[in-house]
Amino acid sequence: LSDLSGKVSKAGDVISGTVVSTSQSYSEPSVVVSSGVILLDFSSADNFEVTLEGNSTLAPSVSPSGGQTGSILLRQDGTGSRTLAYSGGWSFSNGSAPTLTVTPSGVDLLAYYAPNTSTIVSNLLAAVSGV
């Protein structure tokens, strides 16, 4: 990051003003194993890995920031055939919720962009291999 003097008063404080990243910026994925309602905390991570152990619903996320982007790696457990429904502010590129790969241990990637705090625009990259 560029010089932070004058932008933050102490360790752990919120940075104010413009922050310029002069190199790569990334975050470690937050790992979730779930069945039922999945509530991702977008205030604590940008990227997530979710293993589905049953049919689930991806609920509206907690605290997305306007302009936030990231991805959600969706894994089927060893049984597979798990479905994922979406509730709240999820919006998809073709206007309808995507269908996941249902093979045992199948992997999909849901890329997202939150243009504001109540909408998450996303697109599914299905059947990702080698992950």
Secondary structure, DSSP 4 states (H G I P E B T S, - for coil): ----TTT-SSTTPPP-S----SS----PPEEEEEEEEE--BTTT-SEEEEEEEEEEEEPPPB-PPTTEEEEEEEEE-SS----EEE-SSEEETTSSPPPPP-STT-EEEEEEEEEETTEEEEEEE-S----
